[in-house]
């Protein structure tokens, strides 16, 4: 019976990790441009190329470092929460907690959460990232009116 409970926890952990990591496949957020004279002169293809260049600058700047720190914090918080839930869930179901499986599950969820957080922030989830890209594009003559 102990193996069945451990297997169930691992199965749930793997499923949650897959769900978190599937968030990494989210399309990259892109700025929406106001069609001012500069945009019309440059055209949509050049505007997107300039947006990509600004995005790369953001990733290489302090904004990228801030995103990595935030992702690490999210991973630690996620892992701690999953670990605590695993212990409490085992106790409430009348089983002795299998700390090795709970720790492995917490680590997997924490890593998945970090990846999802880093991906979400690096693709435009971070307000600082968006502000950086908008400032960069503004200096090039574009007007960003939103994100899609």
Secondary structure, DSSP 8 states (H G I E B T S, - for coil): -HHHHHHHHHHHHHHHHHHHHHGGG-----EEE---HHHHHH-HHHHHHHHHHHHHHHHHSHHHHHHHHHHHHHHHHHHHHHHHHHHHHHHHTT----HHHHHHHHHHHHHHHHHHHHHHIIIIISHHHHHHHHHHHHHTT--EEEE-
